[in-house]
């Protein structure tokens, strides 16, 4: 199968598996796993923060960050289409009693400052207390303009708000923009980075922030059941990814561009190509047939009930796979009524 559903479907390379097998380990809940400590220190240092915390997932990393920044009855400002709001099960509200205040995003993933300003609640017992601005980079594959990020973070601090970045694909943004990841992370109080997407590790994310915030995050991780034992086996995969899989993200971006160009030539309306994501339009009435056609020809994609289909490139796809996808999708387009 050629799997374009997400870059989370990647499998560890042989070299990554070897690094995992050789990792020295200990009990991480006791703080004894040297490989986990090394990963946490490495990523925090790379991004310019005092400390880091290894967590099982990006969803948990974002939730822990929100729990650190907000108390019960607080709210956070977040994009209407942001992962932390729309795709993480409502965890902040359900588990933290933190109210999300969604803001409609601009086409580049930014949240207009005028809309943010209008959403901040006055200090009045009728309202939830606005405490945090949460941004995402990349967003739907788009690199959010750094000038906007700097301006938005400065605005947030002028209002007494903390700033968190869901940087699940932060390294895609860094490679695509040519801006170092540390610079992209600099405006934020906390940043979560996913190791199991484009970087290709099997599992895990790291939350980076101040030493005080990470100490608090460690307690929340334990409460949420995120404490793992000999997790150096997993942390070793993350270290290998940081050493060997960052620069190669440019290959995924190039293959996404090749895919977008090929599908446009085949007659598809390509809604956008951003870093490693391609968005194509398929009429809703044809979605079931489209899904069946792809499946019959060994191609997987995330196909739901909307006409926009997202295709994601990653390290398990080579040039031949991209050419095959174009061929399969061209055949479907050619057979349309």
Backbone bond lengths (Angstrom), bond angles and torsions (degrees), N, CA, C in turn:
res aa  C-N    CA-C-N  psi(-1)  N-CA   C-N-CA  omega(-1)  CA-C   N-CA-C  phi
1 X - - - 1.460 - - 1.527 110.97 -
2 X 1.325 115.48 138.44 1.464 121.82 170.36 1.523 105.73 -96.99
3 X 1.311 116.38 111.22 1.462 121.02 -169.30 1.524 110.62 -104.40
4 X 1.329 115.80 111.10 1.460 122.89 -179.79 1.528 112.15 -109.32
5 X 1.330 117.44 14.01 1.462 119.39 -176.14 1.524 111.66 -64.51
6 X 1.328 116.77 -41.93 1.454 121.01 -178.46 1.519 108.57 -166.68
7 X 1.334 116.44 166.65 1.462 119.53 172.13 1.527 111.08 -84.28
8 X 1.332 117.33 5.12 1.468 120.31 172.66 1.525 112.62 -79.05
9 X 1.319 117.99 -10.13 1.472 120.64 -175.51 1.528 112.37 -85.10
10 X 1.316 118.13 -1.00 1.460 121.31 -178.35 1.521 111.37 -60.72
11 X 1.332 115.09 151.80 1.459 121.59 177.98 1.520 109.22 -114.97
12 X 1.321 116.91 147.91 1.471 119.21 -178.77 1.528 111.38 -58.82
13 X 1.321 115.86 137.12 1.455 120.49 175.20 1.522 109.78 -72.01
14 X 1.324 116.14 167.62 1.466 120.37 178.59 1.525 110.33 -60.27
15 X 1.327 116.63 -40.19 1.463 119.99 179.89 1.525 110.86 -66.47
16 X 1.331 117.01 -37.75 1.461 120.04 177.87 1.521 110.73 -66.62
17 X 1.327 116.95 -41.13 1.462 120.26 177.88 1.528 110.77 -62.14
18 X 1.317 116.79 -37.90 1.463 120.08 178.52 1.525 110.58 -65.20
19 X 1.332 116.64 -41.18 1.462 120.42 177.62 1.519 110.89 -63.46
20 X 1.320 117.44 -38.87 1.458 121.40 178.16 1.526 110.80 -64.57
21 X 1.330 116.05 -43.38 1.462 120.04 -178.32 1.523 112.23 -64.84
22 X 1.325 116.52 -30.07 1.469 120.64 -175.60 1.526 113.13 -91.99
23 X 1.333 117.96 -1.81 1.470 120.82 -172.09 1.525 111.70 -69.31
24 X 1.333 117.76 130.83 1.467 119.60 168.69 1.523 109.50 -71.16
25 X 1.327 117.30 138.57 1.458 120.49 -174.52 1.525 111.20 -132.67
26 X 1.317 114.41 164.93 1.458 123.09 174.29 1.509 107.43 -155.58
27 X 1.322 117.33 -168.20 1.461 121.31 179.78 1.529 108.13 -90.03
28 X 1.323 116.51 107.65 1.460 120.25 -173.91 1.520 112.77 -68.90
29 X 1.336 118.62 -29.18 1.457 119.71 178.71 1.532 110.34 -63.82
30 X 1.335 115.95 -32.18 1.455 120.29 173.64 1.528 112.40 -83.15
31 X 1.323 116.92 -3.77 1.460 120.56 -177.95 1.512 113.22 80.68
32 X 1.348 116.50 21.02 1.464 120.62 -172.12 1.526 114.69 -100.94
33 X 1.323 118.38 1.44 1.465 118.36 -176.38 1.526 109.91 -89.87
34 X 1.331 118.33 110.64 1.464 120.38 -174.81 1.520 113.45 -67.67
35 X 1.326 117.33 -30.66 1.466 119.47 -178.43 1.524 110.53 -73.52
36 X 1.318 116.71 -37.51 1.470 119.77 175.47 1.523 109.96 -63.52
37 X 1.333 116.27 -45.21 1.471 119.14 179.02 1.531 110.59 -59.15
38 X 1.318 115.22 -40.28 1.469 118.83 -178.30 1.525 110.60 -65.51
39 X 1.336 116.84 -41.72 1.461 120.00 178.13 1.519 110.75 -63.28
40 X 1.321 117.38 -46.10 1.466 120.84 -178.51 1.521 111.08 -61.67
41 X 1.326 116.34 -44.03 1.459 119.81 179.99 1.521 111.31 -68.64
42 X 1.323 115.47 -37.75 1.469 119.84 -178.97 1.527 111.34 -63.59
43 X 1.323 116.75 -51.01 1.463 118.53 -175.38 1.525 110.80 -70.34
44 X 1.331 117.06 -39.93 1.462 119.25 177.18 1.519 110.47 -60.36
45 X 1.332 116.86 -45.08 1.459 120.12 179.33 1.510 112.47 -64.47
46 X 1.338 116.66 -41.31 1.464 120.19 179.42 1.522 111.74 -60.58
47 X 1.331 116.65 -32.97 1.469 120.66 -176.10 1.523 112.86 -97.15
48 X 1.339 116.98 -2.02 1.452 119.55 175.80 1.516 114.97 86.33
49 X 1.328 117.73 24.86 1.462 121.53 179.28 1.520 110.94 -110.72
50 X 1.320 115.43 164.35 1.460 120.57 -178.08 1.521 113.13 -74.99
51 X 1.326 117.20 -33.92 1.463 119.39 -171.75 1.521 110.24 -152.57
52 X 1.336 114.80 163.99 1.450 121.10 178.08 1.516 110.44 -140.39
53 X 1.332 115.97 163.37 1.458 122.04 179.15 1.524 108.77 -139.72
54 X 1.330 115.97 126.70 1.459 122.24 178.63 1.525 109.04 -85.09
55 X 1.326 115.87 126.21 1.463 121.56 -179.33 1.527 110.26 -126.92
56 X 1.339 117.01 159.47 1.465 119.23 -176.50 1.520 114.90 -64.63
57 X 1.335 118.05 -28.88 1.466 119.54 -173.65 1.516 111.01 -150.88
58 X 1.327 114.68 162.44 1.452 120.47 174.54 1.519 111.95 -66.78
59 X 1.329 116.55 -34.92 1.460 120.07 178.02 1.525 110.21 -60.99
60 X 1.342 116.58 -44.96 1.453 118.83 179.55 1.529 111.45 -69.48
61 X 1.316 117.29 -36.56 1.466 119.92 178.27 1.523 110.89 -61.40
62 X 1.333 117.34 -44.25 1.465 120.15 178.35 1.523 111.41 -66.57
63 X 1.332 116.81 -41.59 1.457 120.08 179.68 1.522 110.76 -62.20
64 X 1.319 117.25 -45.09 1.463 120.80 178.96 1.526 110.34 -60.55
65 X 1.323 117.27 -41.31 1.462 120.05 177.91 1.519 111.24 -60.81
66 X 1.330 116.77 -45.15 1.467 120.19 179.49 1.526 110.99 -62.81
67 X 1.333 116.92 -39.29 1.462 120.78 178.96 1.523 111.88 -66.73
68 X 1.336 116.30 -30.19 1.461 119.78 177.45 1.530 111.63 -73.43
69 X 1.309 116.15 -36.68 1.464 120.10 -175.27 1.528 113.37 -85.50
70 X 1.324 117.35 -25.93 1.461 121.43 -171.87 1.525 111.07 -125.57
71 X 1.313 115.74 151.56 1.454 122.32 173.38 1.525 109.60 -108.99
72 X 1.329 116.20 173.47 1.469 120.26 176.29 1.527 109.38 -56.35
73 X 1.317 115.82 133.22 1.459 120.10 -179.82 1.513 114.40 88.31
74 X 1.341 116.60 -2.32 1.465 120.23 174.21 1.527 109.18 -88.23
75 X 1.331 115.56 169.76 1.460 119.78 175.38 1.516 110.02 -134.71
76 X 1.323 114.45 158.92 1.463 119.72 174.08 1.519 109.44 -125.94
77 X 1.324 115.78 144.65 1.456 122.89 177.57 1.524 107.72 -88.33
78 X 1.334 116.58 131.95 1.466 120.41 -170.98 1.522 108.98 -154.46
79 X 1.312 116.77 154.65 1.451 121.17 179.38 1.525 112.75 -68.48
80 X 1.317 116.07 144.18 1.464 122.31 178.22 1.527 111.45 -57.76
81 X 1.327 117.01 -32.91 1.463 121.96 -179.60 1.526 112.01 -107.75
82 X 1.308 117.23 18.19 1.466 120.88 -178.98 1.522 110.65 -75.41
83 X 1.315 115.74 148.26 1.460 120.51 -178.75 1.526 111.05 -62.23
84 X 1.332 117.37 -42.23 1.459 119.95 -177.18 1.526 112.21 -62.85
85 X 1.327 116.50 -26.72 1.456 120.06 -179.63 1.526 112.22 -91.78
86 X 1.331 116.47 -45.39 1.461 119.87 -167.50 1.524 114.36 -96.92
87 X 1.326 117.19 -28.10 1.462 119.05 -168.53 1.532 114.02 -121.80
88 X 1.326 117.78 18.28 1.466 119.06 -179.13 1.525 111.82 -123.02
89 X 1.347 114.53 32.35 1.451 121.17 169.33 1.517 115.70 68.35
90 X 1.330 117.68 14.07 1.454 119.59 -178.48 1.516 112.90 67.49
91 X 1.342 116.47 26.10 1.455 120.97 -173.62 1.515 114.51 -57.93
92 X 1.327 117.41 -39.97 1.464 119.95 -178.44 1.526 110.43 -60.69
93 X 1.330 116.25 -42.71 1.462 119.83 -179.98 1.527 111.31 -74.28
94 X 1.324 117.25 -43.85 1.467 120.95 -174.23 1.528 111.21 -71.47
95 X 1.329 116.68 -45.93 1.461 120.52 -173.34 1.527 113.46 -97.44
96 X 1.324 117.46 -25.01 1.454 119.92 -176.44 1.514 114.94 -111.76
97 X 1.347 116.94 -5.49 1.477 120.87 -174.46 1.524 110.66 53.83
98 X 1.323 115.87 36.48 1.461 122.74 178.06 1.523 107.46 -103.37
99 X 1.300 115.99 125.59 1.466 120.66 -176.96 1.518 110.81 -86.20
100 X 1.333 118.30 124.58 1.462 118.95 172.62 1.522 110.70 -81.23
101 X 1.306 116.39 141.38 1.464 122.10 172.15 1.525 106.77 -116.49
102 X 1.349 117.68 93.16 1.466 119.72 -176.15 1.519 112.22 -72.79
103 X 1.326 114.41 142.64 1.469 123.37 178.62 1.519 107.71 -122.96
104 X 1.314 117.46 134.73 1.466 120.50 177.91 1.519 109.76 -65.96
105 X 1.317 115.30 126.61 1.460 120.02 -178.03 1.522 111.96 -81.49
106 X 1.324 114.79 149.87 1.459 120.68 170.58 1.530 108.30 -75.06
107 X 1.318 116.47 171.10 1.460 120.59 -176.30 1.522 112.89 -61.55
108 X 1.335 117.51 -25.37 1.463 119.86 -179.28 1.529 112.69 -92.52
109 X 1.326 116.99 8.07 1.454 120.72 178.04 1.511 114.75 90.64
110 X 1.311 117.69 -4.32 1.460 120.96 -179.88 1.528 110.46 -79.24
111 X 1.324 115.38 157.61 1.459 122.13 174.34 1.529 107.19 -107.37
112 X 1.323 118.46 112.95 1.464 120.46 -174.98 1.529 111.74 -52.77
113 X 1.318 115.78 133.30 1.458 119.74 -176.87 1.528 111.72 -62.26
114 X 1.320 116.98 -32.47 1.467 118.66 178.30 1.526 110.68 -64.64
115 X 1.337 116.22 -39.22 1.469 120.12 178.33 1.521 110.64 -69.03
116 X 1.316 117.21 -39.12 1.458 120.62 177.38 1.528 110.48 -62.12
117 X 1.326 115.33 -47.32 1.463 119.45 -178.77 1.528 111.19 -59.66
118 X 1.321 116.49 -38.86 1.460 120.37 -179.33 1.522 111.96 -69.87
119 X 1.334 116.65 -22.99 1.467 120.51 -175.85 1.515 113.27 -87.59
120 X 1.328 118.04 -17.71 1.465 120.48 -179.50 1.520 109.23 -66.62
121 X 1.328 115.80 129.42 1.460 120.55 -175.27 1.530 110.89 -85.32
122 X 1.314 117.82 146.52 1.473 120.85 173.46 1.525 109.95 -70.32
123 X 1.324 116.18 160.92 1.460 121.61 178.32 1.524 108.50 -76.65
124 X 1.317 114.75 88.55 1.456 121.60 -172.40 1.534 106.79 -149.17
125 X 1.324 118.58 135.72 1.473 119.79 -177.29 1.522 114.51 -63.70
126 X 1.315 117.88 -10.45 1.462 119.63 176.05 1.527 112.34 -72.10
127 X 1.329 116.89 -20.00 1.459 120.85 -169.61 1.523 112.00 -116.92
128 X 1.326 114.72 153.89 1.460 119.57 167.23 1.529 108.67 -66.67
129 X 1.314 116.34 152.11 1.463 121.18 -178.38 1.526 109.80 -86.77
130 X 1.302 117.25 119.32 1.464 121.12 178.84 1.525 109.02 -73.20
131 X 1.345 116.57 123.64 1.449 119.77 -173.11 1.522 114.54 -128.15
132 X 1.341 118.15 -20.21 1.463 119.42 -167.39 1.518 110.94 -148.98
133 X 1.330 115.14 143.66 1.464 122.79 167.79 1.519 107.72 -110.29
134 X 1.329 117.01 125.43 1.463 122.22 178.86 1.522 109.63 -113.77
135 X 1.323 116.62 123.31 1.463 122.68 176.94 1.523 109.65 -114.90
136 X 1.314 115.75 170.66 1.471 121.70 -177.83 1.525 109.15 -138.89
137 X 1.335 116.34 135.22 1.468 121.30 -179.74 1.535 109.32 -153.94
138 X 1.346 118.89 116.22 1.453 126.51 1.96 1.531 110.96 -74.94
139 X 1.334 115.33 162.36 1.452 121.90 175.87 1.523 107.77 -122.52
140 X 1.344 116.42 118.86 1.470 121.31 -173.51 1.530 110.19 50.48
141 X 1.312 116.04 35.79 1.456 121.55 -179.76 1.509 114.88 84.03
142 X 1.319 117.75 -9.91 1.462 121.18 -177.42 1.529 110.75 -83.42
143 X 1.314 115.56 140.77 1.457 120.67 172.52 1.519 107.48 -84.93
144 X 1.313 116.71 117.06 1.469 120.41 -179.63 1.532 108.31 -70.90
145 X 1.324 118.79 130.89 1.470 120.95 -176.49 1.526 112.03 -55.14
146 X 1.333 116.26 129.05 1.452 119.94 -176.23 1.524 112.28 -66.46
147 X 1.311 117.37 -33.27 1.459 119.01 177.64 1.527 110.63 -60.18
148 X 1.338 115.85 -39.57 1.466 119.09 176.65 1.522 110.90 -65.47
149 X 1.332 117.50 -44.07 1.463 121.27 -178.77 1.530 110.49 -57.03
150 X 1.319 116.01 -46.50 1.467 120.63 -179.92 1.525 110.05 -61.15
151 X 1.323 116.31 -44.80 1.468 120.48 -179.00 1.529 111.03 -65.50
152 X 1.331 116.75 -42.74 1.458 120.28 -178.43 1.525 111.18 -66.32
153 X 1.337 116.82 -40.48 1.460 119.88 179.00 1.528 110.83 -65.01
154 X 1.331 116.71 -40.72 1.466 120.10 177.85 1.526 110.43 -64.03
155 X 1.339 116.71 -41.62 1.467 120.12 176.85 1.521 110.47 -60.38
156 X 1.339 117.11 -45.60 1.460 120.97 -178.17 1.529 110.90 -59.29
157 X 1.313 115.89 -45.12 1.466 118.67 -178.48 1.532 111.04 -67.03
158 X 1.330 116.47 -31.98 1.466 118.58 177.51 1.516 111.44 -65.89
159 X 1.338 116.41 -20.29 1.466 121.57 177.95 1.529 111.76 -101.12
160 X 1.326 116.97 7.64 1.458 120.64 178.96 1.509 114.34 78.23
161 X 1.335 117.65 20.60 1.461 121.84 -178.42 1.525 110.89 -98.98
162 X 1.320 116.33 145.17 1.457 121.08 169.03 1.531 108.24 -81.25
163 X 1.348 116.64 167.13 1.465 121.08 -176.89 1.531 109.03 -134.59
164 X 1.331 116.00 124.17 1.471 122.25 178.91 1.521 109.66 -117.17
165 X 1.319 116.43 142.52 1.465 122.08 175.99 1.514 110.26 -114.60
166 X 1.330 115.97 121.31 1.456 120.95 164.32 1.529 105.79 -79.62
167 X 1.318 114.54 93.98 1.459 120.53 -178.10 1.513 111.35 -103.31
168 X 1.330 116.24 43.53 1.460 120.06 -179.05 1.524 111.04 -49.84
169 X 1.335 116.41 -42.69 1.465 121.10 178.89 1.534 110.36 -114.43
170 X 1.322 115.70 41.80 1.462 120.72 -178.98 1.523 111.46 -58.81
171 X 1.329 117.40 -37.85 1.464 119.18 -177.40 1.525 111.54 -73.38
172 X 1.329 117.84 -27.64 1.468 118.62 169.95 1.517 110.33 -62.06
173 X 1.332 116.43 -41.90 1.466 120.28 178.89 1.518 110.90 -63.97
174 X 1.329 117.10 -41.01 1.462 120.61 -178.92 1.529 111.25 -65.61
175 X 1.323 116.60 -45.41 1.467 120.28 -179.11 1.523 110.60 -66.15
176 X 1.325 117.20 -41.72 1.466 120.67 -177.50 1.518 112.42 -69.22
177 X 1.331 116.85 -36.91 1.465 120.73 -175.23 1.517 113.62 -91.53
178 X 1.330 116.60 -19.05 1.458 120.04 -174.35 1.518 113.18 76.56
179 X 1.334 117.02 7.97 1.461 122.05 177.72 1.528 108.02 -95.87
180 X 1.320 119.44 127.16 1.467 120.47 -179.18 1.523 112.02 -55.26
181 X 1.331 115.40 145.44 1.457 120.05 -179.09 1.527 111.47 -57.74
182 X 1.330 117.27 -35.67 1.463 120.37 179.45 1.523 111.21 -62.94
183 X 1.325 117.61 -36.72 1.459 120.48 178.08 1.526 111.05 -69.88
184 X 1.340 116.62 -38.72 1.465 119.75 177.94 1.522 110.96 -64.72
185 X 1.339 116.46 -31.88 1.461 121.11 -177.42 1.515 113.33 -86.18
186 X 1.329 117.54 -17.75 1.466 121.84 -170.36 1.529 114.59 -56.56
187 X 1.341 120.74 -36.49 1.469 118.64 -176.95 1.526 114.85 -72.18
188 X 1.336 119.19 -4.88 1.460 121.43 -167.98 1.523 112.59 -105.20
189 X 1.333 114.89 155.30 1.458 122.06 173.63 1.522 111.35 -84.83
190 X 1.309 117.29 -26.35 1.461 121.93 176.90 1.519 108.81 -151.19
191 X 1.327 115.13 149.61 1.464 121.65 -179.32 1.518 108.08 -140.97
192 X 1.328 117.05 132.35 1.460 121.12 171.34 1.527 108.57 -105.35
193 X 1.327 115.95 137.73 1.465 122.26 179.50 1.518 108.08 -127.55
194 X 1.324 116.57 128.81 1.463 121.39 179.95 1.522 109.80 -91.91
195 X 1.318 115.95 131.31 1.464 121.94 178.66 1.518 112.22 -93.14
196 X 1.325 117.67 -14.06 1.460 121.04 -171.56 1.521 113.57 -103.88
197 X 1.326 117.15 14.86 1.464 119.93 173.51 1.531 108.05 -101.06
198 X 1.316 117.99 -117.52 1.461 119.46 -176.38 1.513 114.02 -61.24
199 X 1.332 117.66 -24.52 1.461 119.98 -178.93 1.519 112.36 -74.86
200 X 1.324 117.47 -17.40 1.450 120.23 166.43 1.509 117.34 85.90
201 X 1.340 119.24 8.36 1.459 119.82 174.41 1.529 109.05 -74.31
202 X 1.335 117.90 157.77 1.465 118.65 -175.98 1.519 114.25 -73.79
203 X 1.335 118.02 -25.12 1.462 119.98 -175.78 1.522 108.96 -166.59
204 X 1.328 116.69 152.78 1.455 120.12 168.25 1.510 116.15 113.90
205 X 1.336 114.08 149.75 1.463 123.52 173.79 1.518 108.09 -138.14
206 X 1.329 115.67 161.33 1.451 121.38 175.53 1.515 108.41 -122.80
207 X 1.322 115.63 132.65 1.458 122.42 172.60 1.517 107.62 -101.38
208 X 1.323 117.57 127.67 1.462 122.45 -179.66 1.515 109.72 -116.03
209 X 1.332 116.08 144.84 1.456 121.05 179.48 1.512 110.32 -177.62
210 X 1.305 116.83 -162.18 1.460 121.05 177.53 1.524 109.73 -69.88
211 X 1.335 116.23 162.14 1.458 120.20 178.45 1.530 110.68 -60.42
212 X 1.336 116.55 -38.81 1.460 119.71 -179.67 1.520 111.17 -66.43
213 X 1.338 117.33 -42.89 1.462 120.34 -179.91 1.525 110.74 -64.43
214 X 1.320 117.54 -41.89 1.467 120.36 -177.93 1.521 111.05 -69.82
215 X 1.325 118.64 -32.65 1.463 120.41 174.38 1.530 110.20 -61.86
216 X 1.318 115.81 -41.88 1.467 120.28 176.78 1.529 110.56 -67.43
217 X 1.348 116.39 -40.10 1.459 121.02 179.94 1.529 111.70 -62.71
218 X 1.329 116.65 -35.44 1.460 120.39 179.49 1.538 110.40 -62.61
219 X 1.318 116.35 -39.21 1.468 120.25 177.39 1.532 110.49 -65.85
220 X 1.338 117.43 -43.82 1.461 120.19 178.35 1.527 110.93 -63.72
221 X 1.340 116.77 -38.96 1.467 118.97 178.88 1.519 110.61 -58.78
222 X 1.325 116.71 -42.93 1.464 120.29 179.03 1.521 110.74 -61.91
223 X 1.340 117.56 -44.46 1.462 120.80 -179.76 1.521 111.87 -61.25
224 X 1.315 116.65 -35.52 1.465 121.97 -177.05 1.523 112.88 -84.79
225 X 1.326 116.78 2.15 1.462 119.55 178.69 1.507 113.50 79.47
226 X 1.331 117.18 21.07 1.452 120.38 -177.47 1.511 114.85 -93.63
227 X 1.336 117.43 0.85 1.458 119.23 177.50 1.520 110.00 -73.09
228 X 1.329 116.82 125.40 1.459 121.59 179.01 1.526 109.01 -115.31
229 X 1.285 117.91 159.61 1.459 121.54 -173.83 1.532 110.74 -91.67
230 X 1.322 118.64 -99.16 1.470 119.81 -177.06 1.533 109.86 -80.44
231 X 1.319 115.05 59.85 1.462 120.42 -173.97 1.521 112.72 -82.56
232 X 1.329 117.49 4.12 1.460 119.73 172.47 1.511 112.56 -59.19
233 X 1.338 117.02 -26.49 1.464 120.29 175.32 1.524 110.38 -59.05
234 X 1.330 116.02 -38.87 1.466 121.32 179.24 1.523 111.13 -80.82
235 X 1.324 116.44 -38.57 1.462 119.83 179.57 1.524 111.13 -63.12
236 X 1.338 116.38 -33.63 1.466 119.87 178.50 1.519 111.04 -61.65
237 X 1.329 116.21 -35.59 1.462 119.42 176.57 1.519 110.43 -64.83
238 X 1.333 116.55 -39.69 1.458 119.86 177.43 1.511 112.65 -64.76
239 X 1.312 117.59 -41.17 1.466 121.19 177.15 1.523 110.77 -62.84
240 X 1.323 116.08 -43.34 1.473 119.70 177.64 1.527 110.29 -61.23
241 X 1.322 116.69 -40.80 1.464 120.22 179.97 1.519 111.06 -62.96
242 X 1.327 117.13 -42.90 1.467 120.12 -179.94 1.523 110.98 -65.23
243 X 1.323 116.85 -33.05 1.461 120.71 -179.36 1.528 113.06 -78.08
244 X 1.345 117.08 -32.46 1.463 119.71 -167.49 1.530 115.53 -124.53
245 X 1.332 118.84 -13.66 1.459 119.09 -170.93 1.517 114.71 -116.29
246 X 1.321 118.24 5.64 1.464 119.16 -178.82 1.526 111.09 -79.58
247 X 1.331 116.92 -56.39 1.469 120.05 -176.77 1.525 111.27 -59.74
248 X 1.335 116.75 -33.64 1.455 119.64 -176.36 1.534 112.64 -71.90
249 X 1.329 119.18 -7.47 1.460 120.54 173.74 1.527 111.04 -57.14
250 X 1.325 116.73 -27.12 1.466 120.41 177.16 1.530 110.80 -59.76
251 X 1.331 117.34 -31.17 1.468 120.38 177.23 1.529 110.47 -65.85
252 X 1.327 117.33 -41.15 1.462 120.38 177.50 1.524 110.86 -62.24
253 X 1.337 115.69 -40.96 1.465 119.55 179.90 1.529 110.77 -65.00
254 X 1.327 115.92 -40.71 1.468 119.96 179.63 1.529 110.46 -65.46
255 X 1.325 116.62 -39.46 1.466 119.34 179.56 1.519 111.26 -69.58
256 X 1.322 116.89 -33.03 1.467 119.18 175.34 1.526 110.11 -64.04
257 X 1.332 116.90 -41.36 1.475 119.45 177.53 1.523 110.67 -63.33
258 X 1.318 117.06 -42.01 1.478 120.86 178.55 1.521 110.13 -62.37
259 X 1.322 116.75 -40.93 1.462 120.78 178.78 1.520 110.49 -64.92
260 X 1.317 117.26 -45.04 1.465 120.73 -179.77 1.523 111.12 -61.48
261 X 1.327 116.49 -43.59 1.466 120.28 179.61 1.523 111.14 -63.90
262 X 1.327 115.93 -43.12 1.458 119.36 -179.29 1.516 112.65 -65.40
263 X 1.309 117.26 -38.80 1.461 119.97 -179.97 1.528 111.51 -72.62
264 X 1.320 116.54 -34.28 1.466 119.11 175.44 1.523 109.97 -64.06
265 X 1.328 116.62 -41.74 1.462 120.96 177.63 1.525 111.18 -63.59
266 X 1.356 115.88 -29.43 1.464 119.95 -179.94 1.525 112.36 -81.64
267 X 1.327 117.42 -1.13 1.456 120.43 175.47 1.510 115.48 102.10
268 X 1.328 117.78 5.28 1.461 120.07 178.00 1.527 110.27 -80.79
269 X 1.320 115.13 147.50 1.455 120.26 169.31 1.523 106.71 -83.17
270 X 1.316 115.91 110.23 1.456 121.05 -179.26 1.517 107.79 -90.95
271 X 1.319 116.03 114.71 1.455 120.64 -175.62 1.503 114.22 -76.69
272 X 1.311 116.76 -13.10 1.456 120.21 178.48 1.510 110.79 161.64
273 X 1.320 116.10 155.01 1.459 123.84 174.11 1.522 106.28 -134.84
274 X 1.319 116.34 114.17 1.455 121.24 -175.72 1.525 108.53 -135.07
275 X 1.291 116.98 121.71 1.469 124.68 -175.34 1.528 108.51 46.87
276 X 1.337 118.88 -111.63 1.465 119.72 -175.64 1.526 112.70 -105.28
277 X 1.323 117.57 22.85 1.467 120.89 -179.01 1.521 111.41 -123.83
278 X 1.335 114.64 136.37 1.463 122.14 176.70 1.522 107.34 -122.63
279 X 1.325 116.56 133.64 1.455 121.32 -179.83 1.527 108.46 -116.19
280 X 1.325 116.04 122.49 1.466 120.48 179.62 1.527 109.08 -121.77
281 X 1.317 114.92 153.83 1.455 121.06 -178.47 1.525 109.98 -102.29
282 X 1.324 115.16 128.28 1.468 122.28 175.70 1.525 107.01 -128.94
283 X 1.333 118.85 125.59 1.469 119.91 -179.19 1.528 111.44 -52.97
284 X 1.315 116.33 138.88 1.463 120.91 -176.65 1.523 111.50 -54.06
285 X 1.323 117.09 -40.05 1.460 120.27 -177.78 1.527 112.33 -63.94
286 X 1.328 116.91 -23.09 1.469 120.22 -177.54 1.529 112.67 -98.01
287 X 1.334 117.60 -2.95 1.458 119.49 -176.12 1.529 113.37 -58.86
288 X 1.360 120.56 -44.84 1.460 118.97 179.18 1.525 112.76 -60.13
289 X 1.327 116.53 -42.80 1.458 119.57 178.45 1.522 111.33 -67.03
290 X 1.311 116.55 -37.27 1.467 121.43 177.76 1.519 110.55 -62.18
291 X 1.331 116.32 -45.67 1.462 120.31 179.53 1.522 110.69 -62.51
292 X 1.315 117.00 -42.38 1.467 120.54 179.82 1.516 111.40 -65.15
293 X 1.325 116.73 -39.75 1.467 121.48 179.89 1.532 110.44 -63.32
294 X 1.323 116.92 -47.19 1.456 119.42 179.88 1.523 110.81 -61.76
295 X 1.326 116.12 -46.11 1.461 120.23 -178.27 1.526 111.21 -60.76
296 X 1.307 116.50 -41.19 1.471 120.31 -179.11 1.514 112.23 -66.16
297 X 1.337 117.00 -21.94 1.460 120.94 -178.62 1.534 112.39 -109.84
298 X 1.335 116.04 18.15 1.454 119.26 171.62 1.511 115.49 76.03
299 X 1.343 117.09 30.97 1.460 121.08 178.93 1.531 108.51 -124.36
300 X 1.323 116.15 133.93 1.457 121.00 177.22 1.521 109.64 -113.44
301 X 1.338 115.78 139.61 1.467 122.05 175.69 1.517 108.49 -147.31
302 X 1.319 116.13 157.16 1.465 120.68 176.38 1.521 108.27 -80.67
303 X 1.312 116.03 104.20 1.457 121.66 -177.57 1.516 107.95 -120.64
304 X 1.323 116.00 117.38 1.444 120.57 -179.02 1.508 111.56 -113.66
305 X 1.320 116.04 -131.40 1.456 121.30 -177.41 1.529 112.53 -108.22
306 X 1.325 116.67 -0.18 1.461 121.01 179.93 1.520 110.29 -102.58
307 X 1.334 117.87 155.76 1.459 119.93 -176.02 1.521 114.43 -73.05
308 X 1.323 118.06 -14.82 1.459 120.66 179.80 1.524 109.92 -88.11
309 X 1.324 115.30 123.20 1.466 121.87 179.36 1.519 108.18 -111.23
310 X 1.328 116.05 127.96 1.465 121.44 179.70 1.523 110.09 -96.68
311 X 1.335 115.54 131.05 1.459 122.31 176.73 1.525 107.70 -119.06
312 X 1.323 117.57 129.57 1.465 121.72 -172.58 1.521 109.91 -121.93
313 X 1.327 116.37 126.28 1.463 121.22 176.66 1.528 109.87 -91.28
314 X 1.339 115.65 156.84 1.465 120.67 -176.11 1.526 109.16 -163.84
315 X 1.323 115.96 -178.93 1.468 119.78 -169.84 1.525 114.05 -71.40
316 X 1.334 117.99 -13.18 1.464 119.79 177.18 1.530 112.88 -86.76
317 X 1.322 117.58 2.22 1.463 121.71 179.40 1.519 109.68 -112.64
318 X 1.327 116.32 129.80 1.463 120.36 176.85 1.529 109.43 -107.22
319 X 1.321 116.09 -175.56 1.467 120.20 -177.91 1.521 111.67 -61.96
320 X 1.342 116.33 -37.56 1.463 120.09 -179.56 1.531 110.49 -63.32
321 X 1.318 117.58 -37.28 1.461 120.85 178.89 1.525 110.69 -65.06
322 X 1.323 116.41 -40.73 1.467 119.58 179.05 1.522 110.24 -64.20
323 X 1.320 116.93 -43.87 1.468 120.23 178.59 1.530 110.96 -61.45
324 X 1.325 116.18 -38.09 1.465 120.25 179.37 1.528 110.92 -65.94
325 X 1.312 117.40 -41.68 1.471 120.41 178.84 1.520 110.55 -62.74
326 X 1.319 116.37 -43.08 1.468 119.69 178.03 1.522 110.35 -60.33
327 X 1.329 116.73 -42.67 1.469 121.58 179.88 1.524 111.14 -62.30
328 X 1.340 116.42 -45.36 1.467 120.71 -178.56 1.523 110.64 -65.85
329 X 1.315 117.29 -43.17 1.458 119.86 -178.07 1.528 111.32 -73.62
330 X 1.323 117.10 -30.39 1.465 119.66 175.38 1.531 110.05 -64.21
331 X 1.335 116.53 -39.31 1.467 119.64 179.68 1.519 111.46 -64.03
332 X 1.321 116.74 -38.46 1.457 119.84 177.74 1.518 110.77 -65.48
333 X 1.310 116.57 -42.70 1.458 120.28 -179.00 1.534 110.87 -66.00
334 X 1.313 115.84 -37.44 1.470 119.66 -179.45 1.515 112.01 -68.45
335 X 1.322 117.44 -24.90 1.454 120.83 -177.43 1.526 113.47 -91.42
336 X 1.325 116.75 4.50 1.478 118.95 -176.98 1.526 110.27 -64.52
337 X 1.336 115.97 148.68 1.475 119.58 -179.65 1.529 111.84 -60.89
